[in-house]
Amino acid sequence: MTEIEYIESIDACFPYDHEKAWKAVVDEGINISDNAAYMALYRICGPPADLPDSEVRRMLEYWTSKYNHPTKSMMLNAAKAVVHGADLPEEEILRCLDEIATYPGLYNAIGILWQAAPRGGDWPGRATEAVEQKCDEIRKGWEGAVDGST
């Protein structure tokens, strides 16, 4: 399965209610790519409202025990903030985005950081303007690197 196929297959269909299945989904993502691994984490960050917190913690612990990457610790911190409905300070999000930028293609990591960012005053439902701009800048830089224009 390709990274895109994997992401599309779990985007709205993460098997939260079936431990064996969600473990297999996490393992598969980790085996495909770092971006796919972060897609699994992204889905863990958005569980159904009726899923007990203890189950979400188990999923986070499982993902953490199986995945290894230099950005794992900071991304786990952001994921926990998202799960608990908390925002991380804008400065911390911007620092994390700067680090993620050094690993081209981690689009799902950007998504998690965006979710953990404080909401912008005049931008209902969106991150602060500085975070939005940084996310766009990173994506454009990666896209330019892929097509050879940077």
C-alpha positions in Angstrom: 0.0 0.0 0.0 1.3 3.5 -0.8 1.4 6.4 1.6 -1.5 8.1 -0.2 -3.6 4.9 -0.2 -2.9 4.4 3.5 -3.9 7.9 4.4 -7.1 7.7 2.4 -7.9 4.4 3.9 -7.8 5.6 7.5 -8.8 9.3 7.1 -12.4 8.8 8.2 -12.3 5.1 9.1 -9.8 4.7 11.9 -10.9 1.6 13.9 -11.0 3.1 17.3 -13.3 0.4 18.7 -11.1 -2.6 17.7 -7.7 -2.8 19.4 -6.2 -5.4 17.2 -7.3 -3.4 14.1 -6.0 0.0 15.4 -2.7 -1.6 16.4 -2.4 -3.0 12.9 -3.2 0.4 11.4 -0.6 2.1 13.5 2.0 -0.6 12.7 1.3 -0.3 9.0 1.6 3.5 9.0 4.9 3.3 10.7 6.1 0.8 8.2 5.1 2.9 5.2 6.6 6.3 6.0 7.0 9.0 8.7 4.2 10.9 7.2 1.9 7.8 7.4 3.0 7.3 11.0 2.0 10.8 11.7 -1.4 10.2 10.0 -2.0 7.4 12.5 -1.2 9.8 15.3 -3.4 12.5 13.7 -6.3 10.1 13.7 -5.6 9.1 17.3 -5.9 12.8 18.2 -9.5 12.9 16.9 -11.3 10.0 18.6 -15.0 9.8 18.9 -16.5 11.6 21.9 -17.6 8.3 23.5 -14.2 6.7 23.4 -12.9 6.6 27.0 -9.7 8.7 27.7 -8.0 5.5 28.9 -8.4 4.0 25.4 -6.9 7.1 23.8 -4.0 7.0 26.3 -3.4 3.4 25.3 -3.3 4.3 21.6 -0.9 7.1 22.3 1.3 4.8 24.4 1.2 2.1 21.7 2.1 4.6 18.9 4.9 6.0 21.1 6.3 2.5 21.8 6.4 1.6 18.2 7.6 4.8 16.5 11.0 6.4 16.6 11.9 9.7 15.0 13.7 12.8 16.2 10.4 14.8 16.2 8.5 12.1 18.2 8.7 13.8 21.6 7.5 17.2 20.6 4.8 15.7 18.4 3.5 13.5 21.2 3.3 16.7 23.4 1.3 18.4 20.7 -0.9 15.3 20.2 -1.7 15.2 23.9 -2.7 18.9 23.9 -5.0 18.2 21.0 -6.6 15.2 22.7 -7.2 17.2 25.9 -8.5 20.2 24.0 -5.6 22.4 25.1 -3.6 24.9 23.0 0.2 25.1 23.1 1.8 28.5 23.2 2.2 30.1 19.7 6.0 30.4 20.3 6.2 26.6 21.0 4.2 25.8 17.9 6.4 28.0 15.7 9.5 26.3 17.1 8.1 22.9 16.4 7.1 23.9 12.9 10.7 25.1 12.3 11.9 21.7 13.3 9.3 19.8 11.2 10.4 21.9 8.2 13.7 20.1 8.2 11.9 16.8 7.5 10.2 17.3 4.1 6.9 15.6 3.6 5.6 15.5 7.2 2.3 17.0 6.3 0.4 15.2 9.0 2.8 16.4 11.6 2.0 20.0 10.5 -1.7 19.1 10.8 -1.2 18.0 14.4 0.7 21.1 15.3 -1.9 23.3 13.6 -4.6 21.6 15.8 -2.5 22.3 18.9 -2.0 25.9 18.1 -4.0 28.7 19.7 -6.9 30.0 17.6 -6.5 33.4 15.9 -8.6 36.4 17.1 -10.1 37.4 13.8 -9.7 34.0 12.3 -12.5 31.8 13.8 -11.6 28.1 13.6 -8.1 28.8 12.4 -4.8 29.0 14.1 -3.1 32.4 14.7 -2.0 34.3 11.7 1.7 33.5 12.4 1.0 29.8 12.6 -1.1 29.8 9.5 1.7 31.6 7.6 4.4 29.3 8.9 2.4 26.2 7.9 1.8 27.6 4.4 5.5 28.5 4.1 6.7 25.0 5.0 4.2 23.3 2.6 5.2 25.6 -0.2 8.9 25.0 0.5 8.4 21.2 0.4 6.4 21.4 -2.8 9.1 23.5 -4.4 11.8 21.1 -3.3 9.8 18.2 -4.8 9.3 19.9 -8.2 12.9 21.3 -8.2 12.1 25.0 -8.0 13.9 25.6 -4.7 
